[in-house]
Amino acid sequence: MTEFRTLDHPVIAMIRWDPRRPAEWINEHIAMVHAISNAYVITTADGDVVINSGTEQQGTRIREKFEELLGRPLDIRKLIFTQNHTDHIGGWPAFADPQTEIVAQKMTRQLVDERKMLTNFFTRRYTNVIASMMTGANKQVGTPEILPAVLTTFDEEFDFTQGKTHFVLKSLWSGETQDSIAVWLPEERTVFTGNWAGAIHGALPNFYTARGDRQRSIPGWLAQCRDIVAQEPELLITGHEQPIQGTNRIKSDLMKVHDAVRHLHDETVKGMEAGSKLSDLMQTIVIPDHLTPRDGRCPPHWIVRAVHEEYAGWFRHEHTSELYATPTSAIWPDIVEAMGGAEQVACKAREELSAGHPEKALHFIEMAVGVAPSNKRVREVELAVLDALADGTQGRIFDLLGWLEGRIISARNALA
């Protein structure tokens, strides 16, 4: 049995919602509420600007927390979404006062409509990645977001002055979503980036999520990262945890991640030019020790694959069968029969596992399970392989561990 759990991963602590935890000041006129994704209020001489609203269930309580801290009702002139995910926008009705203008990047409505169109599809995939957390009230996921009927949108840049505070909103289309934005207070050298660089500051950005999402652009993200650093912010406020203060600290943190991503990008491109297979690149390209990031949501080899597919798409030019609809699994029954049956294939999987090759073992056991899903011995080997792969994450890679936990739960249910 694996010793690692997604519930012990650092990301869980940073998204934990505590209705009793009060709002807190960042400085004399910026306050925050910790939620699944943090919400912020900037007070001005002529009303308040709120950034993000939490989920539908959290919105009202987030507003109450802000008003308890301020000692007065909010006077919300602008509500700004840094991206379209429900933990950023879901609570908007609690902030939509008659005088409130709600602002988002122009792709927001399209992306919400796409996810609504594919609600069941994405809900199934999401539950596969967070299966260990799907208990009790947490089973309610995938509720389609409902956007306000009136939404002010912009393409590349939108600026306004509230009170005497100047705001500049800039598109960060290569971030966690294609409608991600940065909210700048240029005179204060303060920037809110939401989850543009991922959920965990200092970890690798998740350019492709295991749950499924539109893929993000690696070269685009690198350019945007350099642009943010070049503007020398003194205060960086992200979607989670505490703000990062100091120009040097911000530059050091962002450029370390930038250089790690750039290394993965450049080595992948070099390998593509040399004619290397994607699978070889995924196995051999590693991040140098001095660029080792914080534990995050994706392993480096996912970024290698994302780079390759951003430039070259899904056809790898390795096998003609890639161009046809019949999957490799269609011939599994014939291979299993030729090897002497599902239990013999499971034995081969166990041999590979014992030899320290869990990924090769996975290929064999997936064939055996595909042919004989009710065979107890096959399922026992499957569970052993999945446990070994989960241990291989060392509890550091949230999305991969979450997926493996879901498969482990399925294997245990089959055995039961």
C-alpha positions in Angstrom: 0.0 0.0 0.0 1.4 3.4 -1.0 2.5 5.7 1.8 1.7 8.9 -0.1 -1.7 10.7 -0.4 -2.8 13.8 -2.2 -4.5 14.9 1.0 -1.0 15.4 2.5 0.2 17.5 -0.5 1.0 21.2 0.2 -1.7 22.2 -2.3 -4.4 21.0 0.0 -3.4 23.3 2.8 -3.3 26.3 0.5 -6.9 25.7 -0.9 -8.5 24.8 2.4 -11.6 26.9 3.0 -12.2 27.9 6.6 -15.4 30.0 7.1 -14.0 31.2 10.5 -10.7 32.5 9.3 -10.9 36.3 9.1 -9.9 38.6 6.3 -6.4 40.1 6.8 -4.6 43.3 5.6 -1.7 43.0 3.1 -1.0 46.7 3.4 -3.0 49.8 4.4 -5.5 49.5 1.6 -5.3 45.9 0.2 -6.9 43.0 2.1 -7.4 39.4 1.3 -9.5 36.4 2.2 -8.0 32.9 2.0 -10.3 30.6 0.0 -9.9 27.9 -2.6 -8.5 30.8 -4.6 -8.0 33.9 -2.6 -10.2 37.0 -3.0 -8.9 40.6 -2.6 -10.2 44.0 -2.0 -8.4 47.3 -2.8 -9.9 50.3 -1.0 -9.8 53.7 -2.7 -10.9 57.2 -2.0 -14.0 56.5 -4.2 -15.1 53.0 -3.6 -13.7 49.5 -3.6 -12.3 47.1 -6.2 -12.7 43.4 -5.6 -10.5 40.8 -7.3 -12.1 37.3 -7.6 -15.1 36.1 -5.6 -14.5 32.5 -4.5 -16.9 29.7 -5.3 -20.7 30.1 -5.4 -20.9 28.6 -1.8 -18.1 31.0 -0.5 -19.0 34.3 -2.0 -21.4 35.6 0.7 -19.1 34.6 3.5 -16.1 36.2 1.7 -17.9 39.5 1.5 -18.8 39.3 5.2 -15.2 38.7 6.1 -14.1 41.8 4.2 -16.8 43.9 5.8 -15.9 42.6 9.2 -12.3 43.7 8.7 -13.2 47.1 7.2 -15.9 47.8 9.8 -18.3 49.0 7.0 -20.2 47.7 4.0 -18.3 47.3 0.8 -18.8 49.9 -1.9 -17.9 47.7 -4.9 -17.2 49.7 -8.0 -15.4 47.0 -9.9 -15.3 43.2 -9.6 -12.4 41.7 -11.6 -11.9 38.0 -12.5 -8.3 36.9 -13.0 -9.6 33.8 -14.8 -12.7 31.8 -15.5 -12.5 28.9 -13.1 -15.3 28.6 -10.6 -13.1 29.2 -7.5 -12.4 32.7 -9.0 -15.8 33.7 -10.4 -18.5 31.5 -8.8 -19.3 33.9 -5.9 -19.9 36.9 -8.1 -23.7 37.3 -7.2 -22.6 38.2 -3.6 -20.6 41.2 -5.0 -22.8 42.4 -7.8 -24.3 45.5 -6.4 -26.2 48.0 -8.6 -23.1 50.2 -9.1 -20.7 47.3 -9.7 -19.0 46.8 -13.0 -17.8 43.2 -13.6 -14.6 42.9 -15.7 -12.9 39.9 -17.4 -10.8 39.1 -20.4 -12.7 38.6 -23.6 -12.2 34.8 -23.7 -13.9 34.3 -20.3 -17.5 33.8 -21.6 -16.4 31.5 -24.4 -14.4 29.3 -22.0 -17.2 29.1 -19.5 -19.6 28.2 -22.3 -17.3 25.4 -23.5 -17.0 23.9 -20.0 -20.8 24.1 -19.7 -21.2 22.3 -23.0 -18.9 19.5 -21.7 -20.1 19.5 -18.1 -20.5 15.7 -17.8 -17.3 15.0 -19.7 -15.1 17.2 -17.5 -16.9 16.2 -14.3 -16.0 12.6 -14.9 -12.4 13.5 -15.6 -12.1 15.8 -12.6 -13.4 13.1 -10.3 -10.8 10.7 -11.7 -8.0 13.0 -10.5 -9.4 13.8 -7.1 -11.1 10.4 -6.3 -9.6 10.3 -2.8 -11.3 13.6 -1.9 -14.7 12.7 -3.3 -16.6 12.0 -0.1 -19.6 13.6 1.5 -20.3 17.2 0.3 -17.2 17.1 -1.9 -19.0 14.8 -4.3 -20.7 17.9 -5.8 -18.3 19.0 -8.5 -18.6 20.1 -12.0 -21.5 22.6 -11.5 -21.5 24.9 -14.5 -20.6 28.5 -13.8 -23.2 31.1 -14.5 -21.7 34.4 -15.6 -23.5 37.8 -15.2 -25.5 38.9 -18.2 -23.5 42.1 -18.4 -19.8 41.7 -18.4 -17.2 44.2 -19.4 -14.5 42.5 -21.4 -11.2 43.5 -23.0 -8.6 41.9 -25.3 -5.0 42.9 -24.4 -5.2 45.7 -21.9 -7.8 47.7 -19.9 -7.0 50.6 -17.6 -9.1 52.7 -15.3 -8.7 55.0 -12.2 -10.7 54.4 -9.1 -10.4 57.2 -6.6 -6.8 58.1 -7.1 -5.6 54.5 -7.7 -4.6 53.6 -11.3 -5.3 50.1 -12.4 -4.0 48.3 -15.5 -5.4 44.9 -16.5 -3.2 42.9 -18.9 -4.0 39.7 -20.7 -1.8 36.7 -19.7 -3.3 34.3 -22.3 -0.6 31.7 -21.7 -1.3 31.2 -18.0 -3.5 28.6 -16.3 -6.3 29.6 -18.6 -6.4 31.5 -21.9 -8.3 34.4 -20.2 -5.8 34.8 -17.3 -5.0 38.4 -16.5 -2.6 40.4 -14.4 -4.0 43.3 -12.4 -1.3 46.0 -12.0 -1.2 49.0 -9.6 1.7 50.6 -11.5 2.3 53.5 -9.2 2.7 51.0 -6.3 4.6 48.4 -8.4 2.1 45.8 -7.2 0.7 43.0 -9.4 -2.0 40.4 -8.9 -1.3 37.4 -11.1 -3.9 34.9 -9.8 -3.0 31.4 -10.9 -1.2 32.5 -14.1 2.0 30.7 -12.9 0.1 27.8 -11.3 -1.4 27.1 -8.0 1.9 26.9 -6.1 4.3 29.8 -6.3 7.8 28.5 -7.1 6.5 25.2 -8.6 6.4 24.3 -12.3 3.4 25.8 -14.1 0.8 23.1 -15.1 0.8 23.6 -18.8 -1.6 20.6 -19.2 -3.8 19.3 -16.4 -4.6 15.7 -15.8 -8.3 16.6 -15.6 -8.1 18.1 -19.1 -8.1 21.7 -20.2 -7.0 23.7 -23.1 -3.2 23.4 -23.3 -1.2 26.5 -22.4 1.7 28.0 -24.4 5.2 27.4 -23.0 7.0 30.0 -25.1 4.2 32.4 -24.5 4.4 31.9 -20.7 8.2 32.4 -20.8 7.8 35.7 -22.6 5.1 36.9 -20.2 7.3 35.9 -17.2 10.1 38.0 -18.5 7.8 40.9 -19.1 6.5 40.8 -15.5 10.0 40.6 -14.1 11.1 43.5 -16.3 8.5 45.8 -14.7 10.2 45.2 -11.3 7.1 44.7 -9.1 7.7 45.2 -5.4 4.6 43.2 -4.4 3.4 40.0 -6.1 0.0 38.7 -5.1 -0.9 35.3 -6.4 -4.0 33.1 -6.2 -2.9 31.3 -3.0 -0.7 31.6 0.1 0.8 34.9 1.2 2.0 37.7 -1.1 5.7 37.8 -2.1 7.4 41.0 -1.2 10.6 42.6 -2.5 11.8 43.2 -6.1 14.8 40.9 -5.7 12.9 38.1 -4.1 10.2 38.2 -6.8 12.7 38.3 -9.6 14.7 35.4 -8.1 11.6 33.3 -7.6 10.1 33.9 -11.0 13.3 33.5 -12.9 14.2 30.3 -11.2 10.9 28.8 -12.5 11.4 30.5 -15.9 14.9 29.0 -16.3 13.6 25.5 -15.3 10.8 25.7 -17.9 13.2 27.3 -20.4 15.6 24.4 -19.9 12.9 21.8 -20.5 11.7 23.8 -23.6 15.2 24.2 -25.1 16.2 20.6 -24.6 13.0 19.3 -26.1 13.4 21.6 -29.1 17.0 20.4 -29.5 15.9 16.8 -29.3 13.2 17.4 -31.9 15.7 18.9 -34.2 18.0 15.9 -33.8 15.2 13.5 -34.6 14.7 12.0 -31.1 11.4 10.3 -30.3 9.1 12.0 -27.8 9.2 9.0 -25.5 13.0 9.2 -25.4 12.9 13.0 -24.6 10.4 12.4 -21.8 12.7 9.8 -20.2 16.0 11.7 -20.5 15.4 15.4 -20.1 15.7 16.5 -16.4 15.9 19.8 -14.6 19.4 20.7 -13.3 19.7 20.5 -9.5 20.1 24.2 -9.0 16.8 24.9 -10.7 14.8 22.3 -8.8 11.3 23.8 -8.2 8.9 23.4 -5.3 6.7 20.3 -5.3 3.8 21.0 -7.6 1.1 19.5 -9.8 3.1 18.2 -12.8 6.3 16.3 -13.4 8.9 17.7 -15.8 8.3 15.1 -18.5 4.7 16.4 -18.9 6.2 19.8 -19.9 8.5 18.1 -22.3 5.4 16.5 -23.9 3.5 19.8 -23.9 6.4 21.5 -25.7 6.5 18.8 -28.3 2.8 18.8 -28.9 2.5 22.6 -28.9 5.0 22.7 -31.9 4.1 19.5 -33.6 0.6 18.4 -32.6 -0.6 14.9 -31.9 0.9 13.0 -34.9 4.3 11.9 -33.8 5.4 10.3 -37.1 6.5 7.2 -35.2 3.8 4.7 -36.0 1.3 4.6 -39.0 -1.3 3.3 -36.5 -1.4 6.8 -35.0 -3.4 7.9 -38.0 -6.2 5.4 -37.6 -9.1 5.0 -35.2 -8.4 1.5 -34.1 -6.5 1.7 -30.7 -3.7 -0.5 -29.6 -6.0 -2.0 -27.0 -8.0 -3.6 -29.8 -5.3 -6.3 -30.2 -4.8 -6.8 -26.4 -7.0 -10.0 -26.4 -4.8 -11.6 -29.1 -1.6 -10.6 -27.4 -2.8 -11.9 -24.0 -3.9 -15.2 -25.6 -0.6 -15.6 -27.3 1.2 -15.1 -24.0 -0.9 -17.8 -22.3 -3.7 -15.8 -20.8 -4.3 -12.9 -18.5 -2.6 -14.4 -15.5 0.5 -15.1 -17.4 0.6 -11.5 -18.6 0.1 -10.4 -15.0 3.1 -12.6 -14.0 5.1 -10.8 -16.6 4.0 -7.5 -15.1 5.1 -8.6 -11.7 8.5 -9.6 -13.1 9.0 -6.2 -14.5 7.9 -4.6 -11.3 10.3 -6.7 -9.3 13.1 -5.7 -11.7 12.4 -2.0 -11.0 10.5 -1.2 -14.2 7.0 -0.2 -12.9 6.2 1.7 -16.1 6.8 -1.3 -18.3 4.8 -3.4 -15.8 2.0 -0.9 -16.2 1.8 -1.7 -20.0 1.5 -5.4 -19.3 -1.0 -5.1 -16.5 -3.3 -2.8 -18.5 -3.5 -5.5 -21.1 -4.3 -8.1 -18.6 -7.0 -6.0 -16.8 -8.4 -5.0 -20.2 -9.0 -8.7 -21.0 -9.8 -10.1 -17.6 -11.1 -7.3 -15.3 -12.7 -9.7 -12.9 -9.6 -11.9 -12.3 -8.5 -11.5 -8.7 -4.8 -12.3 -9.4 -4.7 -9.9 -12.2 -6.2 -7.1 -10.1 -3.8 -7.9 -7.2 -0.8 -7.3 -9.6 -2.5 -4.2 -10.9 -2.8 -2.8 -7.4 0.9 -3.6 -6.7 1.9 -1.8 -9.9 -0.2 1.3 -9.1 1.1 1.4 -5.5 4.7 1.4 -6.8 3.9 4.2 -9.3 2.3 6.2 -6.6 5.3 5.7 -4.4 7.4 6.9 -7.3 5.8 10.3 -7.0 7.2 10.6 -3.5 4.0 12.5 -2.8 5.4 15.5 -4.7 3.3 15.6 -7.9 -0.4 16.3 -7.0 -2.1 15.6 -10.3 -0.2 12.4 -11.1 -0.7 11.1 -7.6 -4.3 12.0 -7.7 -4.9 10.0 -10.9 -3.1 7.0 -9.5 -5.1 7.2 -6.3 -8.3 7.0 -8.4 -7.0 3.9 -10.2 -6.0 2.3 -6.9 -9.5 2.9 -5.5 -10.9 1.2 -8.6 -8.6 -1.7 -8.3 -9.5 -2.2 -4.6 -13.2 -1.9 -5.4 -12.8 -4.6 -8.1 -11.0 -6.9 -5.6 -13.7 -6.3 -3.0 
